[in-house]
Each structure stands twice: as structure tokens, then as C-alpha cells.
Amino acid sequence: MTGRARPLEVVAPAYGGGSLADVLPSALAVLGVPGATDLLELTAELSGVRRIAVLLVDGLGWYQIPTAAPYAPTLTGLTAAAGRPLTCGFPSTTPTSLVTLGTGAPPGAHGVLGFTLRVPGTERVLNHIEWVDDPPPLRWQPVTTALQRARAAGVAVTVVSRPEFGGTGLTLAANRGGDYRGAAGVDAVAAAMLTALTAGSGPTLVSGYHPDVDRHGHLSGVDSLPWRVAVTELDGLLARLVDGLPPDAALLVTADHGQLDVPDGHRFDLDTDPRLLDGVRVVAGEPRVRYLHVAPGATADVAAAWSGVLGAAARVLTRAEAVATGWYGPVATEHLGRIGDVVVVCNDTYAVMASRSDPPAVSRLVAFHGADTATEMTIPLLVVRG
């Protein structure tokens, strides 16, 4: 059951009633948007609510909340009073989750199937964090967003996120349809979200994003001093939002994934092992989930080689096998080529680094995510009424 699995136990995405994809459709149903389905059963709990703020906290997995408790009394109290676990989609990574939240669709439908993806028909690898306009966002991610559906129904819609993310490919893929407000730091995010939430008298939806817990987890590790400071600052943001909610408003707090530390002894390096490079033309994905695009006819040999080297540290599947697991939900035909011919999903706390082809900073990171352990996949949903 979601939230009760052991931290390193594998869990499946709970699409259709217990996942990140279900958050905005349920919020839209509360606001009366025609055709929206309340898969999370929020309508009775939020009866009379006409304004909803949704805050996505990057890296705040359900399994990190007990670790955060000594530094986050507001978060701890909200979790105890009004918290439940959901799953993110797969892979458990930020670009995939942001678009899953924004569209209300599983990754197989919207096509943002990993942190980096090979552009089909080329040997180019698209990093979604650095994406601007090539490929065009509306073609790469064709699904109508929840914000577009809300706006078409007369809901005032605002997105609050870092100033530098405005107009990027990922923002357009996930959040097109909302007015963008750049805000850096917890004070600015709180002020911008509350201002947008109280600006008018009609139905209102505000979508906010806060990245710092994830960033300090990556750089220093979960429960490091910088991570604790980031959690403390997050707690202040939550307190301000809760205190500022109008009587007819609600706050939904969720996340894109959890995180786990990867020790040095659990790191393979594909760029220094000829057995892992043989037959591989393009490597995408990220350290916990690798997509291998291989030479014609080499799929079986590459899968066998990787299975032999990694052993119990990972599961090695063909594309068809990976799709058949249901990790992505149904995968649109036009998106299939974005998944590797071979898909490598790390177990336990293992990772596959790429010391020469990944940016140098990646090898220095402490915490990672992307795979399907309970720690990475399980996220919170906290529901607070004004």
C-alpha cells in the first residue's frame, strides 16, 4: 500500500486515483470546471472553496517528512492532520513530474518520459531543464494542460515559480495557460501566491513551485545541514501560506519525488567500462534510470552485457518490457522512440554514472532519484482549508 512500503521496496505508480496526475483534475472539479474528475475525492472536504493554491515542493518525498520533522513543525502538523501519500509518475524525476502535475496525465500520454531524452531520429539528447524552444514545446508535449482547461472555464490562473523559468520549454509544456509570476525565495513565493489567490472574487487557481529542498539534497545529502536549513525555510513558507488563506480558499501541498543518498561504493561508471559502452550509440535518462539507444540488432547483446555487469544492482529491460510494466501509463505511439531500446532501472541505492557525457557536477551529487523505490516514488498530499 502507498506510504506503507519499506523505503527501498519497489512501488508502482497509482495512476487514476492516487497519483500526482490526479491532483489538478481534482482541484478543477472542486472549482466547478466542466469535465474535471475528482479522483482524489476532495469535493466534500473542500465544499464552498472557490480559490485553490497548489504548492509543489521539489524533493519533498513522503519518506523524508519524518526526517524533516525536527526542523519543520508546520509541515509535521499538516501531515498529521491532513496528509496522505500519493505516488508520482515514472521516472520519479522533476521534468516528468512537473508535466504530469500540469497536464493531469501520465507520462506515456504527455511524452516527457525522463530528465533527458533522445530526440527520435537524431543522436541529440534533450535536457528538459535546459530546454528553450527546440523541439517546439507544443509539439513535444501536445496534451492540453489543466491550467488551459481551467482558464477556458473562467478560472483565474496564475503560476508562481523562479523568474528564470518563465517562458522555458518545460514551463510551457507543464504550465501553459497561466499568468506567470517570477518569485525567488520563500518570502517572494508566499507573497506572490497569496496576492494571486486573493486578487479577484471569482474562482481562482494558483500553482506554485519551490526548488530548494531538492537542490540541497542533491548537493549535500538528505538530512545534511544545508538540507535542514532548506526544510526550515520551507516550513516558514507553509506557515505564511496557511496563515494567509482566505476563508473560501484551500492549499494543496505536494511534491514531484523523494530522494535517497547514493554511496560512492554503489556507483557504476558507464563511461569507464567498455562492456557497458559496446553497442550503445546514445545514453539518456539519469543515474537511477538509464535509457540506452543501441546499434541496429544490438538490443539483446547490450541488455545481456548490462545485466551481467550490474547484477542485482539494477533491472535491465527492453523498451517493450518497460512499457508493459505500466510504469508510464499507456504510451502514445509517437512517444515510444523517446524510451531507450534498453531501459536500466537501479535497485536499492545504486546508480549508473556517466563521467564523460553527463555534466561534471552530476558526479559530485550526493542524493538522487528517478527509480521506483518507495522513497523516490511516494509523495505527500496535504490539504488545508482557509
Number of C-alpha atoms within 10 A of each C-alpha: 8 19 19 11 14 12 17 15 13 16 22 20 25 21 22 15 17 19 28 33 29 26 27 30 27 22 30 26 19 25 25 18 20 12 10 18 19 18 20 18 14 15 19 8 12 20 12 14 20 21 28 28 26 23 25 23 22 23 31 27 27 29 23 20 18 13 14 22 18 12 18 23 15 19 25 17 12 18 21 11 12 13 20 17 22 28 33 36 33 27 29 31 29 23 22 28 30 26 29 32 29 26 30 27 28 30 27 24 22 25 27 26 28 28 23 22 25 23 17 14 8 8 12 13 16 18 17 20 15 12 15 17 14 10 13 14 19 14 10 18 22 14 18 19 25 26 29 17 19 27 18 13 15 13 22 23 24 24 27 27 26 19 12 10 19 18 15 16 24 25 23 22 29 27 27 22 20 22 15 20 19 15 23 14 15 20 14 17 23 22 17 20 26 19 13 22 27 16 10 11 10 13 24 25 29 24 25 22 21 22 20 22 23 28 17 24 27 22 18 17 22 25 16 13 13 18 22 22 18 22 26 20 19 24 21 18 22 20 17 17 22 20 10 18 20 17 12 16 23 25 20 21 25 29 29 30 33 32 32 26 18 19 12 12 9 12 18 20 15 18 16 13 11 9 15 22 18 15 20 18 12 19 24 27 26 26 26 26 28 28 26 27 25 22 14 10 9 16 21 13 13 25 22 14 18 21 18 13 14 19 11 12 20 23 16 24 23 20 21 14 13 19 18 13 11 15 21 23 20 13 20 12 10 12 19 17 15 23 27 25 25 26 25 29 24 24 20 19 21 25 30 22 20 22 16 12 12 15 10 11 9 16 16 12 17 19 21 28 29 29 31 29 25 26 26 32 36 35 31 30 26 20 20 21 18 17
